[in-house]
Amino acid sequence: MGNYIMDLRKLVGHRPLLQCGASVIVENEKGELLLQLRADNGCWAYSGGSVEPDEEVMEAARRELFEETGLNALSLTLYGVFSGADMHYIYPNGDEVSNIDIVYVCKSYRGTLSPQAGEVKELRFFPPESLPQNLSPPNARALRQYVSERLHAKTDIDVAQR
């Protein structure tokens, strides 16, 4: 797989690029969410990255998950598409992007956790109600929405069972 965004950066420098991302929120059997501590901004994020030309988005999500965590997704469910002004981001190196993030959820996977050298400092599962405060800005909205929906659904189930 090539590196389309890096090739574009050689031509346009740090100017804003429209970036299509494919991302995965991994949930284990305990309902905990897998996050990675990013090496570039020191924030916690879900797995994901840029879709390459002619690459299917779901395959990009699978590829990014494997590259960054060592996990193979056995199934992916489309969660949502996130775009807009709050998805605009300037990386620590000055590269500016307007993200369109296509986010999947993975609850079925196999493999051994292995952080990608140079990109991921640590991998850790967090209970949804105890996510770290320093979420990576491009991931914050989707993560908070997912957690809010999960916790709201749990509350609905608890009330219905009473």
C-alpha positions as a printed Julia matrix, in Angstrom:
162×3 Matrix{Float64}:
   0.0     0.0    0.0
   1.32    3.45  -0.87
   1.27    6.57   1.23
  -0.95    8.97  -0.66
  -1.15   11.69   1.99
   2.63   11.79   2.49
   3.13   12.05  -1.27
   0.66   14.96  -1.39
   2.44   16.65   1.51
   5.61   16.78  -0.6
   3.67   18.91  -3.08
   1.5    21.09  -0.83
   3.49   21.35   2.39
   1.38   21.97   5.49
  -1.65   23.46   3.68
  -5.05   21.95   4.57
  -5.93   18.67   2.89
  -9.26   16.88   2.83
  -8.47   13.54   4.43
 -10.7    10.48   4.34
 -10.06    8.26   7.35
 -11.08    4.7    8.18
 -11.2     4.0   11.9
 -12.14    1.25  14.34
 -13.52    1.38  17.87
 -12.62   -2.0   19.38
 -14.78   -3.28  22.23
 -13.77   -6.35  24.23
 -16.04   -8.92  25.92
 -16.13   -6.77  29.09
 -17.41   -3.76  27.1
 -14.09   -1.94  27.44
 -12.75    0.17  24.57
  -9.26   -0.23  23.13
  -7.34    3.02  22.87
  -3.82    3.77  21.79
  -1.53    6.44  23.13
  -0.35    8.24  20.02
   3.33    9.07  19.68
   2.73   12.27  17.67
   0.36   14.2   19.96
   0.5    12.26  23.25
  -3.27   11.73  23.22
  -5.44    8.61  23.37
  -7.22    7.56  20.2
  -8.89    4.65  18.47
  -7.14    2.93  15.56
  -7.39    4.48  12.15
  -5.73    6.26   9.31
  -6.03    7.52   5.79
  -7.73    5.59   3.03
  -5.41    5.07   0.08
  -6.54    5.65  -3.54
  -8.83    2.84  -4.79
  -8.78    1.16  -1.38
 -12.13    0.06   0.02
 -12.83    1.92   3.26
 -13.59   -1.22   5.25
 -10.32   -2.78   4.1
  -8.47    0.39   5.11
 -10.05    0.11   8.57
  -8.94   -3.53   8.84
  -5.44   -2.64   7.64
  -5.05    0.26  10.07
  -6.32   -1.84  12.98
  -3.79   -4.57  12.23
  -0.88   -2.18  11.62
  -1.48   -0.21  14.81
  -2.58   -2.96  17.22
  -1.73   -6.39  15.8
  -5.45   -7.33  15.87
  -7.39   -8.79  12.95
 -11.04   -7.74  12.77
 -13.31  -10.75  12.3
 -16.29   -8.44  11.79
 -16.81   -4.71  11.47
 -20.05   -2.75  11.83
 -20.35    0.75  10.43
 -20.86    3.14  13.33
 -20.9     6.54  11.65
 -19.33    9.17   9.45
 -17.88   12.19  11.22
 -17.05   15.44   9.44
 -17.34   19.19   9.9
 -15.5    22.03  11.57
 -14.72   20.05  14.74
 -12.89   17.49  12.59
 -10.38   20.11  11.38
  -7.0    19.34  12.92
  -3.43   20.57  12.83
  -0.91   17.85  13.65
   2.07   18.67  15.89
   4.3    18.81  12.78
   2.08   21.55  11.27
   0.21   19.39   8.74
  -3.39   20.62   8.51
  -6.37   18.41   7.61
 -10.12   18.51   7.36
 -11.07   14.96   8.33
 -13.92   12.83   7.14
 -13.74    9.85   9.48
 -15.64    6.67   8.66
 -15.8     4.8   11.95
 -16.5     1.1   12.46
 -17.05   -0.92  15.63
 -15.29   -4.25  16.11
 -16.39   -6.65  18.84
 -14.97   -9.78  17.24
 -11.24   -9.97  16.63
  -8.19  -12.14  17.1
  -4.51  -11.56  17.53
  -2.08  -10.35  20.15
  -1.88   -6.69  21.08
   1.27   -5.21  19.61
   1.69   -1.42  19.39
   3.04   -0.12  16.08
   6.62    1.07  16.63
   7.07    4.8   16.2
   3.35    5.54  16.04
   1.78    3.93  19.12
   3.32    4.24  22.59
   0.8     2.07  24.43
  -2.39    0.06  23.92
  -4.93   -0.23  26.71
  -8.58   -1.17  27.24
 -10.67    1.38  29.17
 -14.15    1.05  30.69
 -16.42    3.38  28.69
 -17.24    5.47  31.76
 -13.52    5.96  32.52
 -11.93    7.12  29.28
  -8.83    9.28  29.64
  -9.28   13.05  29.5
  -6.66   13.63  26.8
  -8.51   12.17  23.81
  -7.06   12.94  20.39
  -9.17   15.82  19.0
 -10.15   14.11  15.72
 -11.46   11.1   17.69
 -13.12   12.84  20.63
 -16.57   13.41  19.12
 -17.06    9.84  17.86
 -15.75    8.32  21.11
 -17.91   10.51  23.33
 -20.98    9.85  21.18
 -20.35    6.1   21.22
 -19.86    6.04  24.99
 -22.94    8.21  25.56
 -25.08    5.9   23.43
 -23.69    2.8   25.17
 -24.24    4.17  28.65
 -27.72    5.45  27.74
 -28.65    2.04  26.31
 -27.36    0.34  29.49
 -29.48    2.67  31.63
 -32.55    1.89  29.49
 -31.95   -1.85  29.93
 -31.45   -1.47  33.71
 -34.7     0.5   34.04
 -36.63   -1.99  31.88
 -35.45   -4.89  34.06
 -36.78   -3.34  37.29
